[in-house]
Amino acid sequence: LFASYLVVEFLPDVERGLLEMIRVLRKGGILVIVAPNQLSPVWPFRDFFRMLFGGPPRPVWCESPRAALTVLWRNLSLSVQKMFEREPQFLYREPDLTCQKVVGRDSDAVYVANPIDLVRFLKPRGFRILRIGSGSNGFERCFPFWSVAVEIVAQKI
């Protein structure tokens, strides 16, 4: 068993990190990856409606209703584009290391974590995907790639 819990989004070279996970895992071993899905359209959708009804913004990610709609469109278009790509295209972002706006909330993440890239990377390297997303509600069962969290369980075959 190799578990990566809230780690991959901080890797400056995701491919190298995943290759190391694969290297140390035995045949038949289980790989579990959990991270926030930073391409999920659910986050900005929630942010938009929370702010529309007077709730607070989410610092760093969606600081206004307009920003939430922009991120929603970006996340939808990028995730749909990724679904048609043959190879994973790991997206990176400039982390906020100043901690002036907020501490935590993955403001210091460098990789835009998403299950599409990770599944596309693991399958051709000898992994059977056992689960994507938690499947804890109807939305996640229908659209596991748009879940708010990356939750992948894969077996090395």
C-alpha positions as CSV (number, residue, x, y, z in Angstrom):
1,L,0.0,0.0,0.0
2,F,1.2,3.5,-0.9
3,A,-0.9,6.4,0.2
4,S,-0.5,10.0,-0.9
5,Y,-2.8,12.1,1.2
6,L,-2.8,15.8,0.3
7,V,0.7,15.7,-1.2
8,V,0.6,15.6,-5.1
9,E,-0.7,19.2,-5.4
10,F,2.6,20.4,-3.8
11,L,4.9,18.4,-6.1
12,P,6.8,20.7,-8.5
13,D,7.3,17.7,-10.8
14,V,4.2,15.4,-10.6
15,E,5.4,12.9,-13.1
16,R,8.7,12.3,-11.2
17,G,6.7,11.9,-7.9
18,L,4.3,9.5,-9.5
19,L,7.1,7.5,-11.1
20,E,8.7,7.1,-7.6
21,M,5.4,6.0,-6.1
22,I,5.2,3.4,-8.9
23,R,8.8,2.3,-8.4
24,V,8.4,1.5,-4.7
25,L,5.0,-0.2,-5.0
26,R,5.0,-4.0,-5.5
27,K,3.0,-5.8,-8.2
28,G,-0.5,-6.2,-6.8
29,G,0.0,-3.3,-4.4
30,I,-2.5,-0.5,-4.0
31,L,-1.9,3.2,-4.6
32,V,-4.2,5.7,-3.0
33,I,-4.1,9.3,-4.0
34,V,-6.2,12.0,-2.2
35,A,-6.0,15.7,-3.0
36,P,-8.3,18.6,-3.7
37,N,-9.6,18.6,-7.2
38,Q,-8.6,22.0,-8.3
39,L,-10.3,21.6,-11.7
40,S,-13.7,20.8,-10.2
41,P,-16.5,23.1,-11.3
42,V,-18.2,22.5,-8.0
43,W,-15.9,24.8,-6.0
44,P,-16.5,28.0,-8.0
45,F,-20.2,27.1,-8.4
46,R,-20.5,26.9,-4.6
47,D,-18.4,30.1,-4.2
48,F,-20.6,32.0,-6.6
49,F,-23.9,31.2,-4.9
50,R,-22.4,31.7,-1.4
51,M,-21.2,35.2,-2.3
52,L,-24.5,35.9,-4.2
53,F,-26.4,35.4,-1.0
54,G,-24.0,37.4,1.2
55,G,-21.5,34.8,2.2
56,P,-17.7,35.4,2.4
57,P,-15.4,34.9,-0.6
58,R,-12.8,32.1,-0.7
59,P,-9.5,33.9,-0.5
60,V,-6.9,33.1,-3.2
61,W,-9.3,31.1,-5.4
62,C,-12.6,33.0,-5.8
63,E,-12.6,36.5,-4.2
64,S,-15.7,37.8,-6.0
65,P,-18.7,36.5,-7.8
66,R,-17.2,37.5,-11.1
67,A,-13.9,35.6,-10.2
68,A,-16.0,32.6,-9.3
69,L,-17.7,32.6,-12.7
70,T,-14.3,33.0,-14.4
71,V,-12.9,30.0,-12.5
72,L,-16.1,28.0,-13.1
73,W,-15.7,28.5,-16.9
74,R,-12.0,27.8,-16.8
75,N,-12.4,24.6,-14.8
76,L,-15.2,23.3,-17.0
77,S,-13.4,24.1,-20.3
78,L,-10.0,22.7,-19.1
79,S,-11.5,19.5,-17.6
80,V,-13.5,18.8,-20.8
81,Q,-10.4,19.5,-22.9
82,K,-8.4,17.1,-20.7
83,M,-11.1,14.4,-21.2
84,F,-10.1,14.4,-24.9
85,E,-6.4,14.4,-24.5
86,R,-4.5,11.1,-24.9
87,E,-1.7,12.0,-22.6
88,P,-1.8,13.7,-19.2
89,Q,-0.9,17.4,-19.3
90,F,0.1,18.4,-15.8
91,L,-0.9,22.0,-15.2
92,Y,1.1,24.1,-12.8
93,R,0.4,27.4,-11.1
94,E,2.4,30.0,-9.3
95,P,2.0,29.4,-5.6
96,D,1.2,32.1,-3.1
97,L,4.0,31.8,-0.7
98,T,3.5,35.1,1.0
99,C,0.6,33.9,3.1
100,Q,-0.6,37.6,3.1
101,K,-4.2,36.7,2.1
102,V,-4.6,33.4,3.9
103,V,-2.6,30.6,5.4
104,G,-3.6,27.2,4.1
105,R,-6.4,26.4,1.7
106,D,-3.7,25.2,-0.7
107,S,-2.7,28.7,-1.7
108,D,0.9,27.2,-1.8
109,A,0.0,24.4,-4.2
110,V,1.9,24.2,-7.4
111,Y,0.1,21.4,-9.3
112,V,-3.5,22.0,-10.4
113,A,-4.5,18.5,-9.1
114,N,-7.2,16.7,-11.0
115,P,-8.1,13.0,-11.4
116,I,-8.1,13.1,-15.2
117,D,-4.4,13.6,-15.5
118,L,-3.6,11.1,-12.7
119,V,-5.7,8.3,-14.2
120,R,-4.3,9.0,-17.7
121,F,-0.8,8.7,-16.2
122,L,-1.4,5.5,-14.2
123,K,-3.3,3.3,-16.7
124,P,-0.6,2.9,-19.3
125,R,1.9,2.3,-16.6
126,G,0.3,-1.0,-15.5
127,F,-2.4,0.2,-13.1
128,R,-6.1,-0.9,-12.9
129,I,-8.2,1.9,-11.5
130,L,-10.4,0.5,-8.8
131,R,-12.1,3.8,-7.8
132,I,-12.3,7.4,-8.9
133,G,-13.9,9.8,-6.4
134,S,-15.7,8.9,-3.2
135,G,-19.1,8.3,-4.9
136,S,-20.7,9.7,-1.8
137,N,-23.5,11.3,-3.7
138,G,-25.3,11.1,-7.0
139,F,-23.3,13.9,-8.6
140,E,-20.0,12.2,-7.8
141,R,-21.2,8.8,-9.0
142,C,-22.2,10.4,-12.3
143,F,-19.3,12.8,-12.7
144,P,-16.4,11.4,-10.7
145,F,-13.9,13.6,-12.6
146,W,-15.7,16.8,-11.3
147,S,-15.8,15.7,-7.7
148,V,-14.4,18.3,-5.2
149,A,-11.7,15.8,-4.2
150,V,-9.2,13.7,-6.2
151,E,-9.7,10.2,-4.7
152,I,-8.0,7.5,-6.7
153,V,-7.5,3.9,-5.7
154,A,-5.5,1.9,-8.2
155,Q,-3.8,-1.5,-8.2
156,K,-0.4,-2.2,-9.8
157,I,-0.9,-5.2,-12.2
